[in-house]
Amino acid sequence: MRITLVISSLALGGAERVMSLLATLWMEQGKEVTLLTLDHGETSAYPIHPGVKRHGLGLDEKSRYLLQGLFRNLKRISVLRRAIRESRPDVVISFMDTINVLTLLATRGLGVPVIVSERIDPKFYNIGPIWSGLRRVTYGFAAALVCQTRSALARFQAGIRVRGYVIPNPVALPPGFAQYQKQQERKTGHVVSAMGRLVPQKGFDILLRAFAQIADRHPDWSLVVMGRGPLKAELELQSNALNLGDRVHFPGEVSDPFAALRAADLFVLSSRFEGFANVLCEAMACGLPVVSFDCPSGPSDIIHDGLDGILVPPQDVDALAAAMDRLMGDYGERTRLASRAPEVLKHFGADRILNMWQELFEELLLCGAVERKQSNESSAIQAMCDEDRHCTDPEA
């Protein structure tokens, strides 16, 4: 089976990370994978199977004017169409809003099923009136729309007529990663960890305020926020203003996030909204007790509240502080939650998610085969009718 994947780039980001992982997993299954990016394709923030045929199309120039943007997008569609046709795919999968629109326009008339995947809830991310209008029109051309949660899919289908499927992100631990072993209670040096891009969506400003409320009650605990982004300086200033001093650390992007997660004692997701929250799954897979805002969308699909993690009301600083306070002070409760947390792999492990994708592929390819058969039969019947109409033998 030949799969062609389309995305803007393989820079840092959740969608980029998931596409890199899926490309690798499909290659390991023996599929033929081509990955097209609009950038030049020179670098990748995430490991990817060497057998993946990656092509950077060099179409990532920014436009300053509307007319310039129109011409550049027409060029993108033309070049993308040629690249997709040359890859001879059985199915095309595109990730993320505007790229989905361009891919659907580029594949019109090629006779190949296109799956578009949205990676974030549309209620919380506005792509602008022009792109929103194009999305409403073009998504009807898609063979399927894949979202990571039911709530996100429902919002899309409320305004767009398209066949929809829910396929969560896969969770895969690195090869050779040792299963988390229950640690003994440490006397000093406990760590609350958080991870993500330093942007407003991730709510690290809220996390700092919550931690400040309880920091004095837990002098042996520190907060480590891993990741990089435009808000780093602002968050450091906020930390100083809250008198947290050396209790909060911003190490940037860490080279081995799984090792960093496993070394922590508690993980907190403070996002205002999410697409799926892969890092939450990964923290649980590493055997960490977790606290998360019950934000749209993702955490409530991942955490069974009180069993393998704690959910608190979205953007509620006091509730987040209270949940952190309780777990930071109760080793037994942390251990209980941590013992159940790795069960997340049963629900979102790579094998299960790949099976969901495979079922979708088989359904679409079967539908395509049936449609082609019906089309051929219709053409044959039409030809017979045409022959009858042109026949001059009165006995015919």
N, C-alpha and C positions, 0 to 999 in steps of 0.2 A: 504494500500500500504506500502511495506517495502523498505526503502531507506538506503543504506549503504554509508557512507561518508568516504573518505580517505584523510589524510593530514599528514604532517610531525609531527606537534605539534600544541598546542593551546597557544603558547607563543605570545608575542607582535608582531603584524603585521597586515597588511590590509587583507590578505587572511584569516588569522586565525580569525579575527574579523567577516568577512562576513560569514565564514562557521559556526561559533558559532551562529550567528543570524539566518541563514537559518535553522539550525538544530532545533532551538527553535520555529521558525515560523511553520515549518512542523509538529512538535509535537503538536502545538496548533491547527493545522488543523485535528488532529486525525491520522496522519501517524505514522508508527513505524520506528524510526530512530536509526541506529547504527553508531557510530562514531569511526573510527579506527585511531590511531596515531602511528607513528613509535617510539616515545619516550615512557617513562613508564606511561604517562598519569596521573601523580600525581597532576598536577596543571593546571589551565586555567587562562589566562589573562583576559578573558571576561566571563560574565554571560552566563549560558547555562541551558536550561530546565532540571529539575531533572529527567524527564522521558527518556532522551536520554541515550541509552546504550553505554557507552564509554569504549573502551578497548585500553590500552596502550600496544603495542607489544614489547617494550624494544629493538628496533632494530636501535637505533640512534648512535651506536658507530662510531667514526671517523676512517678512514683507512689511514695509512701512506704510504702504498705501493699499486701498481696497482693490484698485485695478491691477496693481502689481501682484497682489495676493491671488487674484482670479487667474491671471496668466500662469503663475507658478503652480497653482493647483491643477490647472489643465495639463501642464507638463508632467506633474506628479502622476496624474491618472494615466497618461500615455505611457510613461516609462514603467510604471507599476504593472500596467496591463501586459506589456511585452515581457517583463520578467516573470510574471505569473504564468503566461502561456508557455514560455520556454521551460518552466519547471515541470510541466505536464502533470499537474496534481490530480489526485482523486478527490481531494477536499482541500479547501482553503480555510484557514482560521486566522481571524484578525482580532487584535486586542486594542481596545480603547477608542472611544467616541469618534474623534475626527478621522483617525486612521480607518475605522470601520466604514465611515462614509466614503472615503476615497477608494477603499478596496471594493466596495459594492458597485461603485460607478465604474471602476476599472475592469470588473469581471462581467459586466452586462453582455449577454450574448455568447459567452464562452462555454456555457453548458456545464459548468462545474459548481457543485454546491458550496456555498460560502457560509461559514459559521462566524458570527460576530460575537465578541465577548465584551461585556461592560464590567469594569473593575471597581465601580464605585456607585453608590446610591445617587440617582439623578436629583433627588430632592436637595442634596447638599453640595451639588457641583454644577454650576451654570456654565455651559460652553458657548453662550451667546446666542442671539436670536437667529442669525444666519445658519450657523451650524446646527442649532436645535431644529430649525425648519427642515434642513437637509436630512437630518437624522430621521425625522418623522416620515419623510417621503421614501428614503432609500431603505430603511430597515424592512420594509415590506418585500424587498427583493431577496432578503436573506433566507437561506434554508432553515436557519435556527438562530435564536438569540440565547446565549448562555450567560447567566448571572450566578453569583456565588451564594446568594441567599434568596429565599422566597419573597421577602419583603421588597428587595430591590427589583426582582422580576415583576412583581405585581405593579409597582409604580411605572415601569416601562410599558407594560401591557395595557395600563389604563389609558394611555394616549397613542399607542402604536399597535397595529394589528400585525403580529408576528408570532410564529411558533416559538415557545420559550421552554427552556430547560434550566434546572438548577444543578450545577456541578461545582462543589466547593474546591478550594485550592488543595493540592496534595501536600502532605507533611512528610518530609523525608529527612532522616538524620544522616549525617555524613557517613560514608563507608568506614567501618571500623570504630564507630562511635560507641563507647562503652555505655551500657544501660546505667542510668543513675542508681547509685547505691545510697541507701539511707545514711545520712551523716549523723554523727554524735553532736549533741548540743555544744556549740562553741561558746567559750566564755567571753570572748571579745571579737570585735571586727565583723559584726553582722552587716549585710548589704541588702538594701532594697534596689532592685534593678529596673530600668525602663529602657526602651529601645525604639528608635524611629527617627525620621527626618525632623529636624528642629524647625517645624512650621506650625502655624496656629492650629491646624487640624488635630495634631497629636496632643494638644492640651497640657504640655509640660509646665506651662505657667500655673495651671490648676494644681498639678502635682506638687509643685514647689510650695504653694500656699497650704496644701493639706499637710505636707511633711513639716512645715514650720509650726503648725499647731501642736504637733506631738513630739517634735525633736527633743525637747528638754526631758521628756519622760523616758526616752530611750537613748542615753548618751553614748552607747556602744554601737549604734546603728549609723550608717551613712547611706546616702542616695547616689547612685551612679546612673547617669542618663547617657546611653550610648547612641551615637549618630551624629550627623553633621547637617548643617542647614543655615539659612539666613538669620535665624533668631538666636544664634549662639551668644552673641555679645549681649543681647537684651535679656536673655535668661540668666546669664552670669550677673548682670546688674541687679536683676530681681532677687537672685539668691543672696547677694551681699546686702541688699536693702532689708531682707527678712532676717538678717543676722545669722545666717546659716554657716558662714565662714567656710572652713574646710570640711564641712559635713556633706557637701554636695560636689560631685565631680562630673565634668563633661569631657570624657576622654576622646571624643570624636568617633570615627568609624573604627571598630575593632577588627583585627585580622581574623579572629576565630570567635564569632558570636556565640556558637554553641558552648564552647569552653567557658566563656564569660557568663553565660546564663547558668550553667551548671554550678559555677562557683558562688552564685548568689544564694540568698536565703528566702527571698520573696520577690515576686515580679508584679508590677503594677502597669495596667493599661489605662491611660487617662484621656484617651481620644474623645474629641467632640463627635466625630463620626468616622466610620471605617468602610472599606469595601468588604473585607473579610477578617482582617487582623491575623495574618499568618504568624506574626511574632508571638501572639498569644498561644497559638497551637504549639509552636516550637518550645516556648518556655514550659508548657505543660508536658510535652514529650520528654523534656530534660528532667522531669520530676520536680518542678518547682510549684509551691503553692502560689496561687495567683489571685489578685483582686483586679476587677475591671469595671469601668463604667458600662452600664447596660445601654450603650449608645447604638444608634443605627449605623450600620447593620453588621452583624457578625458575632459579637460576644455571646448573645443569648442562644445562638446556634451552636456554640462551642462549649460553653460552661453549663454544667448542671449545678445550679446555685446551691451551695451548702454541701455538695457531695465532692466535687473535684475543683472547686474554686468559689469565689465570692463575687456576686454582682451587686453593684450599688447604683442608685439613680443617676442618670446622666448629668454631668457638670455640677454635682452636689459636693462641694468642697468638704462640708462637715461630715457627710456620710462616708466619703472616701477616707478622711482622716480617722474616723471611728473604726472603720474596717481594718485599716493599716495598724492602728493602735492595738486592736485586739489580737491580730496575728503576730505582730512584733513582740507582744508580751506573752505569747502562749506557744511554746515549742511543740507541745502535744497536738494542738490544733493545726499547726503548720505541717507536722508530720502526717496527720490524718489526711489532709487535703492532698499533700504531695504523693501519698501512696496510690491515690486514685487518678491523679493527673495524667500519667502516661497512657491511660485508656483512650485518650484522644486519638491515638494512632489507630485504634479499631474503627473509628468513624471517618478519619481523614487520611489514613495511610495511603501511600502511593498506589498500591495494588488495587484498592477499592476505587479510588478516583479514576485510575486508568480504565477500569472496567466500565465505569459510567461513560467515559468518553468513547470507548469502543462500542458500546450499545448505541450511542448516538450516531457514530459513523455507519454502523450496519443498517440502522433505520433509514438514514438519509440515502445511502447507496442503494438500498432496496427500493425506496420510493422512486429514485431516479431511474432504476431499471424498469420498474412498472410503467412509469410515465413514457419512457422511450418505446416500450413495447406497444403501449396504447397509441402513441404517435405513429409508429410504423404501421399498425393495423389500420388506423384512420387513413393514412396515406394510401395504403393498398386498396381500401374500399373506395376512396375518392378516385383512384386511378381506374378502377373497374367501372365506376359510374361514368367517368369521362369517356371511357372506351365505348360504353353503351350509347352515350349521347352522339358519338361520332360515327356509329355503325350505320351503313346504308343498306344492309341486307334486311328486308322486311320480315324475314323469317327468324332473324336473330333475336 
